[in-house]
Structures are given as structure tokens and as C-alpha cells.
Amino acid sequence: MNNPTPEPGLAPYAVHAAMARGRRHSEPPPNDPPFEFDRRRILHSAAFRRLMQKTQVFISHEGDHFRTRLTHTLEVVAHAQRIAGRLRLSAPLAGAVALAHDLGHPPFGHAGEKALAELMTSHGGFEHNVQSLRVVDYLEHPYPAFRGLNLSFELRESLIKHSTPYDRPESAAPADAATRELLDSGPFPPLEGQVANVADQIAYSIHDVEDGLMQSMLSEEALMSCALWREAAEPVRRQHPQAQIAAVRRPILDGLADALAADVVAEGNARIAAAGAKTVDDVRRAAGPLIDFSSAMQTKLSEFQDLLRRAVYRHHHVVRMDAKARRLIRELFAAYIAEPRLLPPRYAERITEQGAPRVICDYIAGMTDRYCRTECARLFDPERFD
């Protein structure tokens, strides 16, 4: 693009749409701004719709009010856009990264991811951020001229570099040239991608507490032992000392979200200034991430997340469901390996080129919880021959 024009209101180190690095495939210029165009393509993808029936922590059929992978994604979008706006970054790009960040997540949450990672150990590995990029670059195929959604470089780069305590894309980075180009741009994504990283942590820390309270896995007494909760809860409790926790949990969680976002903004501004970042490439090649929690907040957040691990993620109910989910995926994978013709023809046709394990992994990773259970019933229930 000739004479690219910076966007008014954005910082110089933000990703300005006119200065973005483009797309893999040539297309006529979109009518929408580029990151809005990306958002629309993600929103209309089949992979995005399937997030509705994928587990966050609690199996999707356990209740109507628990988070699914879709509602988690929408909450990450809200946090990312809010923080990006306050840092003078591109809110449309941060929101689009957040919208796509879990497209590669398999059924049954992290239990499903662990099962596929184990099964793929000798076949190139599996990590859901790497899979998210594979979804938008290859597995989605809604346009006749090319495979994938043909998203912006900066969005794809942010997917492959997405990093939180539960995300380690380097453990299964593919070796294709398109991915190497993304990784070679520098160790860190643009600030908008880094914002999506922290927004992910904010979202799951808050909504997993709310879901844990609804399942009676967490008590207010246990939460008050954590400084992060206590600091948000005390002003609310002074106003409503006799209210049930169900009546006040939302204002407490809103205050907690405000505190986390304010910390990220203050710490981000300080790190950007200290690094002397002036451009997106400065951000990519900085000595460390420039958007993160302060050390004091990270200590509080770690204490909070440790309570979640002990009380929610390792609760016997969740562990039992996770064990069953891993078994279903292992059995399904073994059945397809033993007889690849059980796969839909469009998948089976790829085996010669890509190998059975990778094709089977793609197929299972794309399943919803519901479809995975149904497919297991079709294959293993002796009373069913549909």
C-alpha cells in the first residue's frame, strides 16, 4: 500500500491497519477495515460455531449456565478490546485474535488436549494454538480460490505465539514455511496479541470462580483467603453484609476484573516506555513480553489460580469427567487408526499426503463434545448400527 496512513488515536507501536503485513492469498480489497474483515470471517466459520458445544471446564450438557468454549471466547474478546482501547492499541485486532484463539481446541477442554497430545507424541505433537492456526490456514475451506480464511499476518502471528500458563505452542510448532515466517518475525506477537494473552487469563480466572461457586466447589470463606478476591469483595460486603454469595458474586467479580485490567494497563505502559518501543517490530523483538501483570499482581493471581486448581480443576467430579473424556478420545483415535475408512471421505483422502495420525487428529480436534460422544456410541454400542 502506498503512503500508509497511521490511524488517529493509536500509539505508534500499535498495529495500524494500513501498515499491516497483508495476507497469504491475493484478494480484492475488502469493503471493511482489515481486522473487521478478519473478525467477520472468523465469526462465520464452522469452527467458531462448534465452540458452542465444546467444554470449558464443565461438560457442556451438565447445565445451561456453565461456560462453554464459546462463551469463554466472547468474554476474552470483551476483556481484550477493553484493555487494548486503554493502551491505544488496535481494539479490532485484539478482539479478532481473541475471537480466534481457541478455534483449534478439541472437545472436552484440557482433558481432550492432553489426550491428543499423548496420542500425537510420535507424529508431530498436538497443541491447540498450533491447531488454531491450522484451522484458519487450512482446515476451514469456505472459499474456492484457496484453503483457509486468509486472515491478516498479525492475527495469524498472534495465534501461533499465544502464551499463557496453559498454552505452550512451542511444544508442537509445525515446520511449514508459512508458520516459520510467522515465528521468524520475532519471539513475541504484536501488543494486540499480547493483550489477548492476558485477557484469556483474566477471563478464565473470573468465570471459573463463578462456575465453581455455582457447583458448590468453592466457598466464600475459601475465596476470602486470597488477597485478589478479598480486596474486591470487602467494599461490596460492607454494603451488603447479609447477602448470599450468589447475590453479590457478580459485583465482586466485576471489581476483580477492573483491578486486573487496571494493573495490566499500568504495567504495560511502564514496560513499553522502559523498552523504548516505537514500532511493532520493536515489540516483536523486545527482551520480554510488554503486556503482562505486575509482579505484585502476578503473586496475587497465582494464589487465586492455585485455589482454582485445588478446588475446581482437581475436584473429583471434574477429574472423573476428564478421565472419561480422555478414554473416549483414545478409543476413537484407535478405531480410526485400525480402520481409516471410518472417517468421512474428505478426511480419508488426505491420509496418503498427510498420514493417518495427523488427519485423524484434525478430525477429532474439530469435534464437539456432543458429536464425539455420538460417534463413540455409533462405533462401540453393540445395539447401534447407524
C-alpha positions as CSV (number, residue, x, y, z in Angstrom):
1,M,0.0,0.0,0.0
2,N,1.4,3.4,-1.0
3,N,1.8,6.1,1.7
4,P,0.2,4.2,4.5
5,T,-1.6,6.5,6.9
6,P,-1.4,5.9,10.7
7,E,-4.7,5.6,12.4
8,P,-5.5,8.6,14.6
9,G,-5.6,7.8,18.3
10,L,-3.4,4.7,18.1
11,A,0.1,4.6,19.6
12,P,3.0,4.3,17.1
13,Y,3.8,0.8,18.3
14,A,0.2,-0.4,17.8
15,V,-0.7,-2.4,14.6
16,H,-2.1,0.3,12.3
17,A,-4.4,-1.4,9.7
18,A,-2.8,0.5,6.8
19,M,0.7,-0.8,7.8
20,A,-0.3,-4.4,8.3
21,R,1.8,-7.1,6.5
22,G,-1.1,-8.5,4.4
23,R,-2.5,-11.9,3.7
24,R,-1.2,-15.2,2.2
25,H,-3.5,-15.0,-0.8
26,S,-4.4,-12.1,-3.1
27,E,-8.0,-11.0,-2.9
28,P,-9.8,-7.8,-3.9
29,P,-9.6,-5.2,-1.2
30,P,-12.3,-5.8,1.4
31,N,-15.1,-3.2,2.0
32,D,-14.4,-3.5,5.7
33,P,-11.3,-2.4,7.6
34,P,-8.9,-5.4,7.5
35,F,-9.3,-6.6,11.1
36,E,-13.1,-6.2,11.0
37,F,-12.9,-8.3,7.8
38,D,-11.0,-10.9,9.8
39,R,-13.5,-10.8,12.6
40,R,-16.4,-11.4,10.2
41,R,-14.6,-14.4,8.6
42,I,-13.9,-15.9,12.0
43,L,-17.5,-15.3,13.2
44,H,-18.9,-17.1,10.1
45,S,-16.6,-20.1,10.3
46,A,-17.8,-23.6,11.2
47,A,-15.0,-23.9,13.7
48,F,-16.3,-20.9,15.6
49,R,-19.9,-22.2,15.7
50,R,-18.6,-25.6,17.1
51,L,-17.2,-23.8,20.2
52,M,-20.8,-23.6,21.5
53,Q,-20.7,-27.4,22.2
54,K,-17.1,-27.6,23.5
55,T,-16.2,-27.8,27.2
56,Q,-14.5,-25.0,29.1
57,V,-14.3,-26.8,32.5
58,F,-17.7,-28.4,33.0
59,I,-19.0,-30.8,30.3
60,S,-21.4,-28.8,28.2
61,H,-24.5,-30.8,28.9
62,E,-24.2,-30.5,32.7
63,G,-26.1,-27.3,32.9
64,D,-27.3,-24.3,30.9
65,H,-25.4,-21.7,32.9
66,F,-21.8,-23.0,32.8
67,R,-19.3,-21.6,30.4
68,T,-18.6,-23.3,27.2
69,R,-15.6,-22.7,24.9
70,L,-17.8,-20.2,23.0
71,T,-18.8,-18.1,26.0
72,H,-15.3,-18.1,27.3
73,T,-14.1,-16.8,23.9
74,L,-16.7,-14.0,24.0
75,E,-15.5,-13.0,27.4
76,V,-11.9,-12.9,26.3
77,V,-12.9,-10.7,23.4
78,A,-14.6,-8.2,25.8
79,H,-11.5,-8.0,28.1
80,A,-9.1,-7.8,25.1
81,Q,-10.9,-4.9,23.4
82,R,-11.3,-3.0,26.7
83,I,-7.6,-3.3,27.6
84,A,-6.5,-2.5,24.0
85,G,-8.5,0.6,23.9
86,R,-7.0,1.9,27.1
87,L,-3.5,1.2,25.8
88,R,-4.2,3.0,22.5
89,L,-3.8,-0.3,20.6
90,S,-6.0,-1.7,17.8
91,A,-9.1,-3.0,19.6
92,P,-10.4,-4.6,16.4
93,L,-7.2,-6.7,16.0
94,A,-7.1,-7.6,19.7
95,G,-10.7,-8.6,19.6
96,A,-10.2,-10.7,16.4
97,V,-7.2,-12.5,17.9
98,A,-9.3,-13.3,21.0
99,L,-12.2,-14.5,18.8
100,A,-9.9,-17.0,17.0
101,H,-7.7,-18.0,19.9
102,D,-9.5,-21.3,20.8
103,L,-10.7,-22.4,17.3
104,G,-8.3,-25.3,17.5
105,H,-9.3,-26.5,20.9
106,P,-10.5,-30.1,20.9
107,P,-13.6,-31.5,22.7
108,F,-13.7,-31.9,26.5
109,G,-11.4,-29.0,27.3
110,H,-7.8,-29.5,28.5
111,A,-8.6,-33.2,29.0
112,G,-9.1,-33.6,25.3
113,E,-6.0,-31.6,24.5
114,K,-3.9,-33.8,26.8
115,A,-5.3,-37.0,25.2
116,L,-4.5,-35.8,21.7
117,A,-1.0,-34.6,22.8
118,E,-0.2,-38.0,24.1
119,L,-1.5,-39.8,21.0
120,M,0.4,-37.5,18.7
121,T,3.7,-37.6,20.6
122,S,5.4,-39.5,17.8
123,H,3.6,-37.8,15.0
124,G,4.4,-34.1,15.3
125,G,2.6,-33.4,18.5
126,F,-0.6,-31.5,19.2
127,E,-1.1,-28.1,20.8
128,H,-4.3,-26.2,20.4
129,N,-2.8,-22.8,19.5
130,V,-0.9,-24.5,16.7
131,Q,-4.2,-26.2,15.7
132,S,-6.0,-22.8,15.8
133,L,-3.6,-21.6,13.1
134,R,-4.1,-24.8,11.1
135,V,-7.8,-24.3,11.3
136,V,-7.7,-20.7,9.9
137,D,-4.9,-21.5,7.4
138,Y,-6.1,-24.9,6.1
139,L,-8.9,-26.8,7.7
140,E,-11.6,-24.2,7.1
141,H,-12.2,-24.2,3.4
142,P,-15.2,-21.9,2.6
143,Y,-13.7,-20.1,-0.4
144,P,-13.0,-21.8,-3.8
145,A,-9.8,-19.9,-4.6
146,F,-7.7,-21.0,-1.6
147,R,-7.8,-23.1,1.6
148,G,-8.3,-21.3,4.9
149,L,-9.8,-18.0,5.9
150,N,-6.8,-15.9,4.5
151,L,-6.6,-13.8,7.7
152,S,-4.1,-11.0,8.4
153,F,-0.5,-11.8,9.1
154,E,-0.6,-10.1,12.5
155,L,-3.7,-12.1,13.6
156,R,-2.1,-15.4,12.5
157,E,1.1,-14.5,14.1
158,S,-0.7,-13.8,17.4
159,L,-2.4,-17.2,17.3
160,I,0.9,-19.2,16.9
161,K,2.5,-17.1,19.6
162,H,-0.4,-17.2,22.1
163,S,1.1,-17.9,25.5
164,T,-0.5,-18.4,29.0
165,P,0.4,-20.9,31.8
166,Y,-1.9,-23.4,30.0
167,D,-0.6,-22.7,26.5
168,R,2.7,-23.8,25.1
169,P,2.7,-23.6,21.3
170,E,6.4,-24.2,21.1
171,S,5.7,-27.8,22.2
172,A,4.2,-28.6,18.8
173,A,5.3,-26.0,16.3
174,P,4.9,-27.2,12.7
175,A,7.7,-26.8,10.3
176,D,5.9,-25.5,7.2
177,A,7.2,-22.4,5.5
178,A,4.1,-20.2,6.3
179,T,4.4,-20.9,10.0
180,R,8.2,-20.3,10.0
181,E,7.5,-16.9,8.5
182,L,5.3,-16.0,11.4
183,L,7.8,-17.3,14.0
184,D,10.7,-15.6,12.3
185,S,9.2,-12.2,12.8
186,G,10.3,-12.2,16.4
187,P,9.7,-14.1,19.6
188,F,6.7,-12.1,20.7
189,P,3.4,-11.2,19.0
190,P,2.3,-7.6,18.5
191,L,0.9,-5.9,21.6
192,E,-2.7,-6.7,20.5
193,G,-1.8,-10.4,20.6
194,Q,-0.2,-10.0,24.0
195,V,-3.3,-8.3,25.2
196,A,-5.3,-11.3,24.1
197,N,-2.9,-13.5,26.2
198,V,-3.7,-11.6,29.4
199,A,-7.4,-11.3,28.5
200,D,-7.5,-15.1,28.3
201,Q,-6.1,-15.4,31.8
202,I,-8.5,-12.7,33.2
203,A,-11.5,-14.4,31.6
204,Y,-10.9,-17.9,32.8
205,S,-9.8,-16.8,36.3
206,I,-13.0,-15.0,36.8
207,H,-15.6,-17.2,35.1
208,D,-14.1,-20.4,36.5
209,V,-14.7,-19.0,40.0
210,E,-18.3,-18.2,39.2
211,D,-18.9,-21.7,37.8
212,G,-17.1,-23.2,40.8
213,L,-19.4,-21.3,43.1
214,M,-22.4,-22.5,41.2
215,Q,-21.2,-26.1,41.6
216,S,-20.5,-25.6,45.3
217,M,-16.9,-26.4,44.7
218,L,-15.8,-23.1,46.1
219,S,-16.9,-21.3,49.2
220,E,-16.8,-17.6,50.1
221,E,-14.6,-18.5,53.1
222,A,-12.0,-20.2,50.9
223,L,-12.1,-17.3,48.4
224,M,-11.5,-14.7,51.2
225,S,-8.2,-16.4,51.9
226,C,-7.0,-15.0,48.6
227,A,-5.9,-11.3,48.5
228,L,-7.2,-10.8,45.0
229,W,-10.7,-11.8,45.9
230,R,-10.6,-10.2,49.4
231,E,-9.7,-6.8,48.0
232,A,-12.5,-6.9,45.5
233,A,-15.0,-8.4,48.0
234,E,-14.5,-6.2,51.0
235,P,-16.2,-3.0,49.7
236,V,-19.1,-5.0,48.3
237,R,-19.5,-6.8,51.6
238,R,-19.5,-3.6,53.6
239,Q,-22.6,-2.5,51.6
240,H,-24.3,-5.9,51.6
241,P,-23.1,-7.8,54.7
242,Q,-26.0,-10.2,54.9
243,A,-26.5,-11.0,51.2
244,Q,-26.0,-14.5,50.0
245,I,-22.8,-15.0,47.9
246,A,-25.0,-15.7,44.8
247,A,-26.4,-12.1,45.2
248,V,-23.0,-10.4,45.4
249,R,-20.6,-12.5,43.4
250,R,-21.1,-10.6,40.2
251,P,-20.2,-7.1,41.6
252,I,-17.2,-8.7,43.3
253,L,-16.1,-10.4,40.1
254,D,-16.6,-7.1,38.2
255,G,-14.4,-5.3,40.7
256,L,-11.8,-8.1,40.4
257,A,-11.8,-7.7,36.6
258,D,-11.4,-3.9,36.9
259,A,-8.4,-4.4,39.2
260,L,-6.7,-6.9,36.8
261,A,-7.3,-4.7,33.8
262,A,-6.0,-1.6,35.5
263,D,-2.9,-3.4,36.6
264,V,-2.2,-4.7,33.0
265,V,-2.6,-1.2,31.6
266,A,-0.3,0.4,34.1
267,E,2.3,-2.3,33.8
268,G,2.0,-2.3,30.0
269,N,2.6,1.4,29.8
270,A,5.6,1.2,32.1
271,R,7.2,-1.7,30.2
272,I,6.6,-0.1,26.8
273,A,8.3,3.1,28.0
274,A,11.2,1.2,29.6
275,A,11.8,-0.8,26.4
276,G,11.7,2.3,24.2
277,A,9.3,0.6,21.8
278,K,8.4,2.7,18.8
279,T,7.3,0.2,16.2
280,V,5.6,-3.2,16.0
281,D,9.0,-4.8,15.2
282,D,10.4,-3.3,18.4
283,V,7.6,-5.1,20.2
284,R,8.3,-8.4,18.4
285,R,12.0,-8.3,19.3
286,A,11.8,-6.9,22.8
287,A,13.6,-8.7,25.6
288,G,10.3,-9.9,27.1
289,P,6.6,-9.5,26.8
290,L,5.5,-5.9,27.2
291,I,1.9,-6.7,28.2
292,D,1.6,-8.6,31.4
293,F,0.6,-8.3,35.1
294,S,2.9,-6.6,37.5
295,S,4.9,-8.8,39.8
296,A,2.7,-7.9,42.8
297,M,-0.5,-8.7,40.8
298,Q,1.0,-11.9,39.4
299,T,1.7,-13.1,43.0
300,K,-2.0,-12.5,43.9
301,L,-3.2,-14.1,40.7
302,S,-1.0,-17.2,41.2
303,E,-2.5,-17.6,44.7
304,F,-6.0,-17.2,43.2
305,Q,-5.4,-19.7,40.4
306,D,-3.8,-22.2,42.8
307,L,-7.1,-22.2,44.7
308,L,-8.9,-22.8,41.5
309,R,-6.6,-25.8,40.7
310,R,-7.1,-27.4,44.1
311,A,-10.9,-26.7,44.5
312,V,-12.2,-26.8,40.9
313,Y,-9.8,-28.3,38.3
314,R,-8.8,-31.2,40.7
315,H,-12.3,-31.7,42.1
316,H,-13.3,-35.4,41.9
317,H,-16.2,-34.5,39.7
318,V,-14.1,-32.8,37.1
319,V,-11.3,-35.4,37.4
320,R,-13.9,-38.2,36.8
321,M,-15.3,-36.4,33.7
322,D,-11.8,-35.7,32.4
323,A,-10.8,-39.3,32.7
324,K,-13.9,-40.4,30.8
325,A,-13.2,-37.8,28.1
326,R,-9.6,-38.9,27.6
327,R,-10.7,-42.6,27.3
328,L,-13.3,-41.7,24.7
329,I,-10.8,-39.8,22.6
330,R,-8.2,-42.6,22.9
331,E,-10.7,-45.2,21.9
332,L,-11.9,-43.2,19.0
333,F,-8.4,-42.5,17.7
334,A,-7.5,-46.2,17.9
335,A,-10.6,-47.1,16.0
336,Y,-9.8,-44.7,13.1
337,I,-6.2,-45.9,13.0
338,A,-7.3,-49.5,12.8
339,E,-9.9,-48.7,10.1
340,P,-9.3,-45.3,8.4
341,R,-12.4,-45.8,6.1
342,L,-14.5,-45.0,9.2
343,L,-13.5,-41.3,8.5
344,P,-15.6,-39.1,6.2
345,P,-14.2,-39.4,2.7
346,R,-12.9,-35.9,2.6
347,Y,-10.6,-36.7,5.5
348,A,-9.7,-40.2,4.4
349,E,-8.5,-38.8,1.1
350,R,-5.8,-36.7,2.9
351,I,-4.1,-39.7,4.5
352,T,-1.8,-40.5,1.6
353,E,-0.3,-37.0,1.8
354,Q,-0.5,-36.2,5.5
355,G,-0.5,-39.5,7.3
356,A,-3.3,-41.2,9.2
357,P,-2.4,-39.8,12.7
358,R,-2.5,-36.1,11.6
359,V,-5.7,-36.5,9.6
360,I,-7.4,-38.3,12.5
361,C,-6.1,-35.7,15.0
362,D,-7.6,-33.0,12.8
363,Y,-11.0,-34.8,12.7
364,I,-11.2,-35.4,16.4
365,A,-10.0,-31.9,17.4
366,G,-12.8,-30.4,15.3
367,M,-15.5,-32.4,17.1
368,T,-17.8,-31.0,19.6
369,D,-18.3,-32.9,22.9
370,R,-21.7,-34.0,21.7
371,Y,-20.5,-35.3,18.4
372,C,-17.6,-37.1,20.0
373,R,-20.0,-38.9,22.3
374,T,-22.4,-39.7,19.5
375,E,-19.5,-41.0,17.3
376,C,-18.3,-43.3,20.1
377,A,-21.9,-44.6,20.6
378,R,-22.1,-45.3,16.8
379,L,-18.8,-47.2,16.8
380,F,-18.9,-49.0,20.1
381,D,-22.5,-49.5,21.2
382,P,-23.5,-53.1,20.0
383,E,-27.1,-52.0,19.8
384,R,-26.4,-49.3,17.2
385,F,-25.6,-49.8,13.5
386,D,-26.4,-46.3,12.2
